[in-house]
Amino acid sequence: MIALRCSGLPLLFACPQSANDSLRVGTVNEAANVGSACHEAMTSIVFGYDPGLDGISDRWTVDRDELGRLAWYGRKAWAELAPGFAAPESEVSVALAGDGFDLTGHIDLQGGDDGRSVAILDWKTGRLDGDYYHQLAGYAACKILGEGYEEVRASVIWLRDQDVETYVFTRRDIEAWILRLVSVLSQRTGEYRLGGQCGYCPRSHSCPAVKAAARASIAVFQGSDLAAEAVGATLDGLAPAQRVALYRQAKLLERLTAGALSAIRLNVIQSGGVLDGGDGTELRIVEENGRREIDTLKAWPVLIRLLGDDQAADVISISPAKFDDAVAKKAGRGKGAQAKRDLAEELNRIEAVRQPTVLKLVERRKPKETTT
């Protein structure tokens, strides 16, 4: 009997062998904290409460403006989906005892339960670069085969990419999916499948395939003939699919390197703050001054005296999210939403808002049709 989590099903389908190691190594990082902060904020929004984004960002130590942007789209998406989620419930536990497996999970949001069909929803704060179909199918299997529903409407809300994917699962769909799941579990025979999932796999610490890929990546990028200026010339001779494969290899090495640096830093802290390199050097945890912060209110008279209004504007940065929240709070209970809309209209009218774009290299799934 193997214990499965719905959230782990995308990884299982990508690499069945990943389920064979009972040791799971996870990391606490900024991305995970952003996800937790957004879940807390969206739970408040769904149930009609002020999320208090300042407090949430402090509790999870995440960027307040980023949290505000993600919550803004979450609020917008929820307004469109809410009619299908009557009497919503959050963090709903589900389970299913199957043929050789026990499947469990927690649904972010559930509603619209009429006894025959139910709607479920999952918030995602990462990039739209993963396929969570199997996670949703796992939830649907628990609801249909475990609880007797006939239909499940499952949505993923991508807060960062401002997109929504929706699938409708019937009993027939889930019975076919269960056969696929059983087949995948039977493929745990020692073959590892490398791919984009490796950088997020909780058993990458011991995976021989990942270690082999890391050694190959290091060998490739250590070559003197692949210096930065030569890489560009080399890429011109590769087919598009080969360039994408090289990108994935480089990203995997980047993730593994970041994980190694994090582990070493923790080890040095646990070792008393110093680690002897044996060659006259040492790794040391040192305390350095962080970024300076200036009290705006106290510094304001000095700022205006020395720079004047026009130049002062060049050194002042306004947080759009905090500006919105401050205006809403000042407007009073029940008037905040309208105050924010009025503020946005006024700022746009006087052309006070600028939103530059940046160029980033990211990997995305190609658009595909969804069931609606």
URNOR-V295560 format. One record per residue. N is the residue number from 1. RES is the residue in three letters. PSI is psi in degrees with one decimal (* if undefined). OMEGA is omega in whole degrees, 0 to 359 (999 if undefined). Layout:
n=<N:N>
res=<RES:RES>
psi=<PSI:PSI>
omega=<OMEGA:OMEGA>
//
This chain:
n=<1:2:3:4:5:6:7:8:9:10:11:12:13:14:15:16:17:18:19:20:21:22:23:24:25:26:27:28:29:30:31:32:33:34:35:36:37:38:39:40:41:42:43:44:45:46:47:48:49:50:51:52:53:54:55:56:57:58:59:60:61:62:63:64:65:66:67:68:69:70:71:72:73:74:75:76:77:78:79:80:81:82:83:84:85:86:87:88:89:90:91:92:93:94:95:96:97:98:99:100:101:102:103:104:105:106:107:108:109:110:111:112:113:114:115:116:117:118:119:120:121:122:123:124:125:126:127:128:129:130:131:132:133:134:135:136:137:138:139:140:141:142:143:144:145:146:147:148:149:150:151:152:153:154:155:156:157:158:159:160:161:162:163:164:165:166:167:168:169:170:171:172:173:174:175:176:177:178:179:180:181:182:183:184:185:186:187:188:189:190:191:192:193:194:195:196:197:198:199:200:201:202:203:204:205:206:207:208:209:210:211:212:213:214:215:216:217:218:219:220:221:222:223:224:225:226:227:228:229:230:231:232:233:234:235:236:237:238:239:240:241:242:243:244:245:246:247:248:249:250:251:252:253:254:255:256:257:258:259:260:261:262:263:264:265:266:267:268:269:270:271:272:273:274:275:276:277:278:279:280:281:282:283:284:285:286:287:288:289:290:291:292:293:294:295:296:297:298:299:300:301:302:303:304:305:306:307:308:309:310:311:312:313:314:315:316:317:318:319:320:321:322:323:324:325:326:327:328:329:330:331:332:333:334:335:336:337:338:339:340:341:342:343:344:345:346:347:348:349:350:351:352:353:354:355:356:357:358:359:360:361:362:363:364:365:366:367:368:369:370:371:372>
res=<MET:ILE:ALA:LEU:ARG:CYS:SER:GLY:LEU:PRO:LEU:LEU:PHE:ALA:CYS:PRO:GLN:SER:ALA:ASN:ASP:SER:LEU:ARG:VAL:GLY:THR:VAL:ASN:GLU:ALA:ALA:ASN:VAL:GLY:SER:ALA:CYS:HIS:GLU:ALA:MET:THR:SER:ILE:VAL:PHE:GLY:TYR:ASP:PRO:GLY:LEU:ASP:GLY:ILE:SER:ASP:ARG:TRP:THR:VAL:ASP:ARG:ASP:GLU:LEU:GLY:ARG:LEU:ALA:TRP:TYR:GLY:ARG:LYS:ALA:TRP:ALA:GLU:LEU:ALA:PRO:GLY:PHE:ALA:ALA:PRO:GLU:SER:GLU:VAL:SER:VAL:ALA:LEU:ALA:GLY:ASP:GLY:PHE:ASP:LEU:THR:GLY:HIS:ILE:ASP:LEU:GLN:GLY:GLY:ASP:ASP:GLY:ARG:SER:VAL:ALA:ILE:LEU:ASP:TRP:LYS:THR:GLY:ARG:LEU:ASP:GLY:ASP:TYR:TYR:HIS:GLN:LEU:ALA:GLY:TYR:ALA:ALA:CYS:LYS:ILE:LEU:GLY:GLU:GLY:TYR:GLU:GLU:VAL:ARG:ALA:SER:VAL:ILE:TRP:LEU:ARG:ASP:GLN:ASP:VAL:GLU:THR:TYR:VAL:PHE:THR:ARG:ARG:ASP:ILE:GLU:ALA:TRP:ILE:LEU:ARG:LEU:VAL:SER:VAL:LEU:SER:GLN:ARG:THR:GLY:GLU:TYR:ARG:LEU:GLY:GLY:GLN:CYS:GLY:TYR:CYS:PRO:ARG:SER:HIS:SER:CYS:PRO:ALA:VAL:LYS:ALA:ALA:ALA:ARG:ALA:SER:ILE:ALA:VAL:PHE:GLN:GLY:SER:ASP:LEU:ALA:ALA:GLU:ALA:VAL:GLY:ALA:THR:LEU:ASP:GLY:LEU:ALA:PRO:ALA:GLN:ARG:VAL:ALA:LEU:TYR:ARG:GLN:ALA:LYS:LEU:LEU:GLU:ARG:LEU:THR:ALA:GLY:ALA:LEU:SER:ALA:ILE:ARG:LEU:ASN:VAL:ILE:GLN:SER:GLY:GLY:VAL:LEU:ASP:GLY:GLY:ASP:GLY:THR:GLU:LEU:ARG:ILE:VAL:GLU:GLU:ASN:GLY:ARG:ARG:GLU:ILE:ASP:THR:LEU:LYS:ALA:TRP:PRO:VAL:LEU:ILE:ARG:LEU:LEU:GLY:ASP:ASP:GLN:ALA:ALA:ASP:VAL:ILE:SER:ILE:SER:PRO:ALA:LYS:PHE:ASP:ASP:ALA:VAL:ALA:LYS:LYS:ALA:GLY:ARG:GLY:LYS:GLY:ALA:GLN:ALA:LYS:ARG:ASP:LEU:ALA:GLU:GLU:LEU:ASN:ARG:ILE:GLU:ALA:VAL:ARG:GLN:PRO:THR:VAL:LEU:LYS:LEU:VAL:GLU:ARG:ARG:LYS:PRO:LYS:GLU:THR:THR:THR>
psi=<126.4:136.0:127.1:144.8:140.2:-38.3:-20.3:-2.0:-38.2:-40.9:-41.0:-44.7:-30.0:-36.4:91.0:-32.6:-20.6:-16.8:-2.7:-9.5:120.6:-20.7:123.8:127.4:113.9:167.2:145.3:115.4:179.4:-39.3:-41.7:-39.0:-38.1:-41.4:-45.3:-41.1:-42.1:-38.9:-41.7:-43.7:-44.3:-30.9:-42.3:-44.1:-44.0:-39.2:13.4:19.4:154.3:120.6:-18.9:63.3:-30.0:-46.9:-40.1:-43.9:-34.7:-42.8:-37.4:3.4:55.3:163.1:125.8:-41.4:-40.4:-44.3:-40.4:-40.9:-43.1:-42.6:-32.6:-47.2:-36.3:-41.1:-41.3:-46.3:-38.9:-36.5:-32.5:-33.6:-20.6:-38.8:-24.9:4.4:56.4:141.2:60.1:149.1:142.4:155.8:59.8:121.6:136.8:156.9:154.3:125.4:113.0:-168.0:92.3:6.9:153.0:120.3:128.5:163.6:172.4:119.9:130.0:-44.8:139.7:144.6:-173.5:33.8:112.6:13.8:-26.1:-39.6:159.7:149.4:139.7:158.9:144.1:127.2:134.0:127.6:-5.8:-173.1:157.0:62.3:3.9:156.4:111.2:20.5:-45.2:-30.2:-45.7:-39.6:-36.8:-44.6:-45.1:-37.7:-41.6:-38.0:-40.3:-51.9:-27.9:-28.8:-5.7:11.4:158.9:-23.0:141.8:126.1:113.2:130.4:143.5:126.5:114.6:98.3:-36.7:-40.2:-0.8:59.2:156.3:130.9:132.5:135.0:145.9:121.6:130.0:172.1:-39.4:-41.0:-44.6:-36.7:-38.8:-38.6:-38.3:-38.6:-38.8:-41.4:-45.7:-39.4:-42.3:-42.1:-30.0:-11.1:7.6:72.1:10.4:-5.9:124.3:144.1:110.6:144.3:-171.1:-21.4:-18.5:-35.9:-16.2:2.6:129.0:-3.0:15.9:-19.8:-28.3:2.0:118.2:-30.7:-40.3:-41.9:-40.9:-41.4:-38.4:-43.1:-40.2:-40.4:-43.9:-41.3:-40.9:-48.2:-8.4:-18.6:131.6:-22.8:-2.2:42.1:165.3:-44.2:-25.2:-25.3:-42.6:-43.9:-37.8:-38.7:-33.4:-25.7:0.3:147.9:155.6:-44.2:-33.8:-36.3:-41.0:-39.8:-39.0:-38.0:-45.9:-38.3:-41.9:-40.9:-38.4:-44.1:-38.6:-44.2:-42.6:-40.2:-43.7:-40.8:-39.6:-42.3:-40.7:-42.6:-41.0:-41.7:-45.3:-39.7:-40.1:-41.4:-45.3:-20.8:10.3:5.8:-5.2:138.1:119.8:126.6:-11.3:0.3:27.1:5.9:168.2:152.0:132.4:136.7:119.6:155.3:125.0:157.2:135.7:-169.2:137.2:143.4:131.9:131.1:109.8:-43.9:-46.0:-34.4:-10.8:-48.9:-39.6:-40.8:-48.7:-39.7:-40.7:-31.8:-26.8:170.3:-47.2:-49.9:-31.8:-35.7:-27.5:-20.0:3.2:130.7:127.2:128.3:113.4:-40.5:-44.5:-35.3:-48.7:-49.9:-37.2:-42.1:-41.6:-41.5:-40.9:-29.9:-25.9:165.0:131.8:-7.3:-0.5:-44.6:-44.2:-37.7:-38.8:-42.2:-41.0:-39.4:-45.9:-42.6:-41.9:-42.4:-39.0:-37.3:-38.6:9.2:45.6:-1.5:126.9:138.1:90.3:160.1:154.7:155.9:122.4:146.7:116.2:158.6:129.6:152.0:143.4:143.8:140.7:157.7:141.0:155.4:127.2:*>
omega=<180:179:181:172:179:181:180:184:177:178:180:181:179:182:183:182:182:182:188:182:182:180:178:179:178:179:173:183:184:181:179:180:178:178:179:180:180:178:179:181:183:176:178:182:181:183:171:180:172:184:181:187:177:180:180:181:177:182:183:180:178:180:185:181:179:178:179:180:181:180:178:180:177:178:181:180:181:179:180:184:187:181:179:183:177:179:184:174:179:177:182:179:178:181:178:175:183:181:180:180:171:183:179:178:176:180:181:182:180:179:179:184:177:180:179:180:181:178:177:186:178:178:176:180:177:178:181:183:179:179:184:179:184:174:178:178:177:176:181:178:179:181:185:182:182:186:173:177:179:184:177:175:188:181:170:177:178:187:184:181:178:182:179:174:182:178:175:180:173:178:180:178:184:177:177:180:178:177:177:180:179:178:179:180:179:182:180:186:178:180:179:180:180:179:181:181:187:182:182:183:181:177:181:179:185:184:180:180:178:179:179:179:179:179:179:180:180:180:180:187:175:184:181:180:178:172:188:183:180:181:180:179:179:181:181:181:181:174:180:181:179:178:177:179:178:177:180:179:179:179:178:179:179:181:180:179:179:179:179:180:179:180:180:179:179:180:179:177:181:181:178:176:181:177:183:180:178:180:181:178:178:169:185:172:181:178:179:177:177:181:179:175:182:177:187:183:181:184:187:180:180:181:182:181:185:187:186:186:186:181:179:181:181:183:180:178:180:175:180:182:180:176:178:185:180:179:180:180:181:181:178:184:178:182:186:183:180:179:178:179:179:179:180:180:182:180:178:181:181:177:181:184:174:179:180:176:178:178:180:175:181:176:182:171:176:180:177:180:175:180:180:999>
//
